[in-house]
Amino acid sequence: MHLTVIVSTYNSPDWLEKVVLGHAAQTHRDFELVIADDGSGDETRQCIEKLRQEKDLPIRHVWHPDDGFQKSAILNKAIVAARYDYLVFSDGDCIPRRDFLGVHAARAEKGRFLSGGYTKLGLETSRTIGSHQIASGEAFEPRWLAAHGLATRAFSKHAAAARWAPLYNLLTPTTPSWNGHNASGWKSDLLRVNGFDERMQYGGQDRELGERLQNAGVRGKQIRYLAICLHLDHARGYATDESVAKNRFWGEIIDLMVRNDTRAVLAGEGVHCTLNGLYVATDRQLIDNHLWVEHAQPHCDSRELYKGILDGHSRAVFSGRIYVHKGAQKTDAKQTNRNLLLSDHALVNSNPQLEIFADDVRCTHGSTVGQLDADAIFYLRSRGIAEEAARSLLVWAFANELVDTIRVEAVKTDVQELVFERLASADLVRQAI
């Protein structure tokens, strides 16, 4: 498959050289490399010329004069300049593993874009990586990363065995968004949604593009455990208050609203289905969960447990329906929604529903909404635990009923970290568990 690889850069020739070395080591060789340069100086141009001569790579340098942070504009120019139909995007500070382009090429699919992630390195580790570690793949080995100061949980993607990576991608709670450091899609789709919004500056333009792709019917597909790259540390002089403020309105709108639609059809006799969900909302976020579980055949059972934690002025919706067909006798279905409100202003609308057309079934549904138990808080405080820590422990206990059911360790770690981020005393909870 022909690929156009678009790598953005700005005045970081040392890091760009390491990134190009990563592309030179790729197992998938059918690609052109387009460097989208947002106005770098002569040092970057010389670096690109040197790499063009030394490496067997078709490198093209798309450049425009420096006019502040104009990454969206230079990326659009690179999209237009691309010779091939399928485009892979990354940044000039992200070194790809040798199979990076092979993964994108193998999983390209009409009507979809691919969403990958990265492992963020510290500055010293970024400086330590040399051409040998890149070409040999040593820099991507968990043992090498751990020996050079990276925390174990930070490189869980690298430790994932290849045979389990597709399952991890399926189970991860991370939404498949458009990520400038690791994403790919069809040129025709990107042109159809008018590319990147050139009004936007640092902080949000990638995600905003992904939202427009989704609205146009191009859905994201997760490959974060398959397409691996290392993010080199560096200063971000372009992340000014002014540039962030320009994106604030759009970023707030995107971050405030989430809708999840899940539909399961039990179309074979004796099928079992389990749907678990955990949603955590803060500030003025709205999280909207809609579930439909359809029992189409007899002797099937389903279990749904969704739990919500809401703080601030956040809102949540749970709308779940179990639909039992006329011939689906011996159905055993249970639907439960439990919500924990951490403030007087948080609100949840819970609406579990049953629609049953068979007479020999066992179906139940239930919903609860409550606050932290004052007696439990008092008990923990009487044992010398501060009130904030006591509340965090109780919130974690509420969430952990679901987190603890996750069998894939890498995904479980991801979910734990997402919950920890919302706890006031996260370090204490980490120690406790």
C-alpha positions, 0 to 999 in steps of 0.5 A: 500500500502506498503511503504519504507520511506527514511529519510536522516540525518547527526548529527542532532539527536534533529531534527531527533527525531521530524521527527520520531515522525511525522512518528509515528503519520501517519494515513497510517501505512503500511510502514518501515522507513529507516534512511539514515545516512551520517556518523553521530556520536554515539549520532544519533545512540543512538537517533535511538535506543531509538526511535526504543524501544519507538515507534511502528515503523520498523526503519532501520539504514543505515549508512556509515563512514563520508567522507564529504557530500556524501548524494547521496551515502547513499541514493543509499544504502537506495534505494537498502536496501528498502524492498518495491516497492514504496519509499517516500523520506524526510529529517531528518529536515522535520516533516510530517503532519499526512496524509503525507504518506497517500497522497503519497500512494493514489496518487502513479501512474505508470510512475509518481513521486510525487513532494511535498514542505515544509513550512520553519520555523525559528529557534525559531519556530523549537525549540518550536515544541514539541511532543504534537504539532506533535502528535496532528497536532497542529504544522500544524495549520495556527493559531499556525504557525502565533502565533509563528512568521510565515508570513501568506503567508508562510503557504498558503499550510496549509490554503488550504482546502482539497477539493481545494488542488487538484485544487491548485496543478493543477494551481500552477506555480511551476514545479513538480521537484524531491525534496529530502524533499518531493518526492516519486517514484517507486524503479524500476524507480529509479534503471532504471536511476541509482539512485542519481549521487554520483559525485554531492554534496550539491546543485542540486543532487535532481533536477538532478535526477528528470531531468533524470527521466523525460528524461526516461519518468517518469513525475512529479506530483504535490502534494505540497498542499496535502503532507505537511511537516515543514522544521526545521531551522539549519546551513548548514556546509556542504554547502561549496564553494567547494561542490557548485562549483562541481555542478555549471556546471550541475546546470547552464545547468538545470537552464538555459533552460525551455521548456513548451509544452501545447496542448488543444483539444476542442473536444465538441461543445460549449467548451471554453478554456483560456490559459494564460502564464507569463514567466520571464527570466534573465541572459542567461536563455532560455524559450521555449513555444509551444502551440497547440489549436485544434478546433475539434467541432463547436461553440467553442472559445479559448483565449490565452494570453502569456506575457514575461519579458526578461532581461540580455542576456536571450532568449525566444520562443513563438510558438503558433498554432490554428488549426481549423478543417473543420467542426468546424464552428463558431469558435472564437479564439484569440491568443496574445503574448506580450513581454517586453525587459528590456535590449538591449541584450535580444531576443524573437522569437515570431511565432503565427500561424493560420491553418484554414479549416473552412470558418465561423470562427473568428480567430485572432493572434498578437505579440508585442515586446517592451521596457518600455515606456520612457514617463511613466518612466519620469512621475513617476520620476516627481512624486518623484519616483526613476528610479529603482522603476519606472521601477519595477512598470511598469514591475509589471503593465505589469505582473499583467494583467495576475496575476490578472486573477488568481482566486485561492488566494493561487496560485495568491500569489505564482505567485506574489512572483515569480514576486517580486523576479525578481523586483529590488524594490520589497518592494515598489511594495508590498506596492503599491499593 
